[in-house]
Structures are given as structure tokens and as C-alpha cells.
């Protein structure tokens, strides 16, 4: 009997030590930017047939893929998005009234999402309206944003703050899957914060401090098995040392017990999952061209093994019929509302090109021609409708897509420059004008020359109407030798007090004053009005495109692109203007 009891005790101890492996599958996207109808020419997208177009992505195809993948392990699968799911196509323009996309994502199976910088493109009040409209439209995924700080003095973020108080947006959430208790954190990174000026007066707490505090709480107090951070912070390849660097890499190094980071913001594809101090980090690129699939084997609250893959979202996948119909109905609505008043239609071609006009590549670091096309269009558009300007600028960041070979529709051209809003009902940041001296233009050009090595960065600047002579081997901020406007050299010395006009979107011009910081205080550029007075409110510099009408009639970059395309010659006689060869790479 004693022996039996001893053997039983040993058996119980052995059984207690045996680990039970639990599987968890995470399907994820990031930076989808309202690409409901895919990435590529609008007229090529055929989601309800297969093997007949090269367009990738599209929510109808993505919905099918999510459904297929979840069906494999329905009780063990979670679906997340890491932010910037809105803003990037004409579809986002109707979101405040319709609240269309967030409930659509719930219908597609998303469990939780976080908010990125572009969700704030229209401001915190507009974001609150989008979410309120989404609640009325249908069910939503959990919205998790952990490091928001609301103003105690401004009322501009009160409606968004109410959504937190009502627990509609959460600092964290806990989801149970396959016997696992999983804590979910959502974070806005430092760079994302910096490029979101329209988020004000909302500010964001330091992400590492926030995530560390919540991870400890979730593990120790809530007794979760895993902590997953859906992070709109990102990372980049480290070209010097190999591997990756950036905010999410740093966060993984600094925080213990953080199991997974579902990353976004930097549009990086991780062909293989990154493992930093036992924190797994993954990202899918952008525009839902790939679906991330991370499979975890969990034992005793630890990830023992994992597998990761990127699944193409392409024309081999038949689209989901219900999702496709919902998008087509919404397409008609936004076309009538935003393109119709301009005599345009979502899918009716306005021009064509027999080559791609590429944007700068974040991957190969090769410059493209679309930035030149955009700045030429801005100058053409302003010169045509108002007083002529001396030059125009645009940064790579707000240029979201290339212009692809084939017929070009208004929806295609809108996606090139889709961001922001002004004070009217037409989407897009308004174009504005400020004035600089010759010396300040020289300083601006020094910054432009300085950024040319960063072809793959958002701050790379394009310009039209101004030319420079530069010595690339010159010293720091001593490269620009001569500046020409309208083909004539200008005096770039301090004694020249003449003012020259510069135009861009209000978004880009809001960064002009930061040149002093970029150059470590060596170059100061003070934005001025026509009278030489310093500008404190860029909204007062918005260009009026029709002074015969009451109020300010705003101009938008995407409309400038449409008008510029219409000015080109129809070289092949098919009734559509053709892209000039000068924009060929």
C-alpha cells in the first residue's frame, strides 16, 4: 500500500510537470489606408473573378482570406490591425457621416485595432465623429489606444475623450482564446506623434513607459497568459549593422514579459518574424497587399515556438461577394458626393500614361518622378487661377502612390495626394502661400540638398519653379552656390530684402519653421506674409482660388493634379490626354 501511494505521488508530480501546449494564431494588417479596392489602377481591379488582373489587396479579397484562415482554427485565431487603417483613398472622405470602414472591418473578422497618426488627419473632433458614426452603422472591433493624453484646457478633444470615458476606446482589453487569457495594448509611437500635427490638443505619453506599466499590470494583477502590443510605432532595416532598428525594436529591448508586437507605421515587410529578447515583432508592409499570419505554441504562459508567414492578397483569391457589394454601394456614394460636383466620376478615365510615374522608393532608395509631377501641377494650378507664385514644394510623405501605367481615373489621382482637410467640404489639405527672402530660400535649398540622401524618407523635398547650382562636396550648409527663380539668378545675400512667394499645402508649410531645428540652429527661416510680417497662423495664408465668390475658395493638390493632366496633349488621338515623356524615369 505504501508503495502504491508513493507511486501515485510520483505520478501526480510527473503529470503536474507535463506542459500543455496551446496554439494561438494572429492574423494581422497595418497601414491599410482605406485601400478598399486594392493597390493598382482602379479600372484593373476585378475582385469577383480570378487570374485576370495584377491589382493586389482589396477588402473583398482580404475578407475571403481572413475567413479561410480563421476557419482552420476558429477557436484559436485573433485578427488585429496596427493603425492607419483610414486615410489614403477617396473612401475616407465620407467616414464622418457614414462610419463605413470600422464596422466593415468587424464584419471581416477583426477583433481589435489601434489608432495611428493618419486617423487624426481631420483632427480629434472628426475622429470622434467617425467612431460615433461607426457605432450607429454597426458593431466595431475593440479600439485600443493606451497612451492618449487629453487637454485640460482645450475643448477640441472633448468628444474623443468622452469615447474613452464611455469605454468605447480602451487603454487595454483582455480577450480569451483557446483557454489563453490575452492582454492587448495599443500604442502611438513618437515618430507617429511628430507627424500628426492635426492630433492637437491630444498628446501622447512615452510608449515604453506606458507599455511597461500596462504589461506589468496585465501579467501581475490580471494574470494574463500573454501580452500583445498593437503598436503604431514601427522600425526600419539597419543598413549599417544589419537587422532592424527603431521604436518597436527599442521597446522590445526595454520591456520584459512583452510577448508580441504587431507593428505598423513604417510600411516595412518582415519576411521572417523578428525576435528581440523573446519578444516577437512582425509587420506586413502596407495597403493590405499581404496578410500576416503568426502562429504561436504557448506553454506555461510562455511562447515556446512560433511560425510566421506573409500571405499574398492577390488575384488568385475570389473576393467576398457581400463585402464587395457593400464597397460598390459606398463607392457610388462617395463618387457622387466628392467627384460629382467637379464633373468627375470615380471610374471614368481623365488621362492615360504609357509608363509608370513612380514615387520615391522606401525600399530601393531610388528617386521617382511623381514628386516633380506634383510640384509642377501645384505651380500650374495656382498660376492659372490666382497670382503667379515663384515656386512650389512638396515632401515625399504626403505623396502616397505612384501614377501607374494605363488609364488614369479621378480615384487613382486622388490616391497620389489624399491626405488632410481644410475648411470646406472638399477633402485634402488646402494650398497656401508664404514669403521668404533670398537668403532664406538659400537656407531652404540647403535643407533640400541635405535631404537628397534620404530618398526613402518622408522629409525628402521636391520643388518646381526654382533651380540651384550646388557643390555636393561643399561643407555643411555650404553646398548651394546660386539660386534661380523664373530662370534668373537671385541675390541670396542678407542685403536682399525682396520677398519671394512659396506655395504648398498648409500641412507642408507648417513644417517650414522647423528648419532651425533640422540645421541645429544654423539656418532660420521665418514664414512671412506679403507684407513681411511673421506668420503665426498658417490658416490665414490659404490661397483664395475665386475672389468673386464669398469666403475663401480653397485649392487642393489632387485637384491641381487633375487640371494639370487635362492640360496635356492627346498624342495618340484616343480622346485622353497623355502623360508627357519628361515624367518618364
Secondary structure, DSSP 4 states (H G I P E B T S, - for coil): -HHHHHHHHHHHHHHHHSPPPEEEEEEEE---TT-TT-BS-GGG--TTS-SS---B--HHHHHHHHHHHHHHTTTSEEEEE-S--S-SSGGGGGHHHH-HHHHHHHHHT--EE---GGGGTT-HHHHHHHHHHHHHHS--PEEE---EE--SS-STTHHHHHHHHTTSEESEEEEEETTEEEEEEEEE-HHHHHT-GGGTT-EE--HHHHHHHHHHHHHHTS--SEEEEEEE---EE-TTTSSEESHHHHHHHH-TT--EEEE-SS--B-SS-EEETTEEEE-B-STTSEEEEEEEEEETTEEEEEEEEEEE-STTSPPPHHHHHHHHHHHHHHIIIIIGGGT--TTSEEEEESS-BPPPPTTT----SHHHHHHHHHHHHHHHHSS--SEEEEESTT---PBPSEEEEHHHHHHHS---B-SSSSBSPBEEEEEEEHHHHHHHHHHHHHHTT-TTSTT-EEEESEEEEE-TTS-TT--EEEEEETTEE---STT---EEEEEEEHHHHTTGGGHHHHTTTS-----B-TTSPBPS-GGGGB--S-TTSSS----BHHHHHHHHHHTS--TTSSSSEE--GGG--
